[in-house]
Amino acid sequence: MKKLILTATSAALLMMSGAASASQDLAQKNACLSCHAVDTPVYGPAFKDVAAKYAGNQAAHDMLVAKVKAGGKGVWGRRIMPANPGVKPEDLDKIISWVLGLPGTGMDVARQ
């Protein structure tokens, strides 16, 4: 039974890391990683900090989609987030779901 549980857990982790990797690749492709990193602030906040800030907020996904598209300022200090209207909606949905689902943020289950 232990072996079965370990095998299932390993398979789940591999699938999750593949999905995370694909979403992180989308973030790279769309230049998100020019200003953000997963664990540390760059120009903008770390993605884990974004996820922690909005943990439990059911409106966060749609609000962040709108913020990425339109840009914004004042949420993380004086820095400005430029508008990103060219990001495909399906890519943006996957990137935001990935960010909000980063482990340890309270929203570990990505939006389906």
C-alpha positions as CSV (number, residue, x, y, z in Angstrom):
1,M,0.0,0.0,0.0
2,K,2.9,2.4,0.8
3,K,4.4,1.7,-2.5
4,L,1.1,2.5,-4.3
5,I,0.8,5.8,-2.4
6,L,4.3,6.8,-3.1
7,T,3.9,6.0,-6.8
8,A,0.7,8.0,-7.0
9,T,2.2,10.9,-5.2
10,S,5.3,10.9,-7.4
11,A,3.1,10.8,-10.5
12,A,1.0,13.7,-9.2
13,L,4.1,15.8,-8.5
14,L,5.5,15.1,-11.9
15,M,2.3,16.2,-13.6
16,M,2.1,19.3,-11.4
17,S,5.7,20.2,-12.2
18,G,5.1,19.8,-15.9
19,A,2.1,22.1,-15.7
20,A,4.1,24.6,-13.6
21,S,7.0,24.4,-16.1
22,A,4.6,25.1,-19.0
23,S,3.1,28.0,-17.2
24,Q,6.5,29.4,-16.2
25,D,7.5,29.0,-19.9
26,L,4.5,31.1,-20.8
27,A,5.5,33.7,-18.3
28,Q,9.0,33.8,-19.9
29,K,7.6,33.9,-23.4
30,N,5.4,36.9,-22.5
31,A,8.2,38.8,-20.7
32,C,6.7,38.5,-17.2
33,L,10.0,37.3,-15.9
34,S,11.7,40.5,-17.1
35,C,10.2,42.2,-14.0
36,H,9.2,39.3,-11.8
37,A,10.7,36.1,-10.3
38,V,9.1,33.3,-8.4
39,D,10.8,33.8,-5.1
40,T,12.4,37.2,-5.0
41,P,11.4,40.7,-6.1
42,V,13.0,42.0,-9.2
43,Y,11.5,45.3,-10.5
44,G,8.0,44.0,-9.6
45,P,7.1,41.8,-6.6
46,A,7.9,38.1,-6.4
47,F,5.2,35.9,-7.8
48,K,5.0,34.1,-4.4
49,D,4.3,37.5,-2.7
50,V,1.6,38.2,-5.2
51,A,0.0,34.8,-4.5
52,A,0.3,35.4,-0.7
53,K,-1.3,38.8,-1.0
54,Y,-4.3,37.5,-2.8
55,A,-4.7,34.1,-1.1
56,G,-8.3,33.4,-0.4
57,N,-9.5,36.3,-2.5
58,Q,-12.0,34.7,-4.9
59,A,-11.9,37.8,-7.2
60,A,-8.1,37.8,-7.5
61,H,-7.8,35.8,-10.7
62,D,-10.1,38.1,-12.7
63,M,-8.7,41.3,-11.1
64,L,-5.1,40.2,-11.9
65,V,-6.0,39.4,-15.5
66,A,-7.4,42.9,-15.8
67,K,-4.4,44.5,-14.1
68,V,-1.9,42.7,-16.3
69,K,-3.8,43.7,-19.5
70,A,-4.3,47.4,-18.4
71,G,-1.2,47.9,-16.2
72,G,-1.3,49.6,-12.8
73,K,0.4,51.4,-10.0
74,G,0.3,51.9,-6.3
75,V,-0.3,48.4,-5.1
76,W,3.3,47.5,-4.6
77,G,4.7,50.9,-3.9
78,R,5.6,53.5,-6.5
79,R,6.6,51.2,-9.3
80,I,4.4,51.1,-12.3
81,M,3.3,47.9,-14.1
82,P,3.1,48.5,-17.8
83,A,0.0,47.4,-19.7
84,N,0.3,44.1,-21.5
85,P,-2.6,44.0,-23.9
86,G,-0.8,41.6,-26.3
87,V,-0.8,38.6,-24.0
88,K,-3.2,36.0,-25.4
89,P,-6.2,35.5,-23.0
90,E,-5.6,31.8,-22.7
91,D,-1.9,32.4,-21.9
92,L,-2.8,35.0,-19.3
93,D,-5.3,32.7,-17.7
94,K,-2.7,30.0,-17.3
95,I,0.0,32.4,-16.0
96,I,-2.3,33.9,-13.4
97,S,-3.6,30.5,-12.3
98,W,0.0,29.3,-12.0
99,V,1.0,32.4,-9.9
100,L,-2.0,32.1,-7.6
101,G,-1.4,28.4,-7.2
102,L,2.2,28.6,-6.1
103,P,2.9,26.2,-3.2
104,G,2.6,27.6,0.3
105,T,0.4,30.5,-0.5
106,G,-2.9,29.1,0.6
107,M,-4.2,28.8,-3.0
108,D,-2.3,25.7,-4.0
109,V,-5.1,24.5,-6.2
110,A,-5.0,26.3,-9.6
111,R,-8.2,27.5,-11.1
112,Q,-9.6,25.0,-13.7
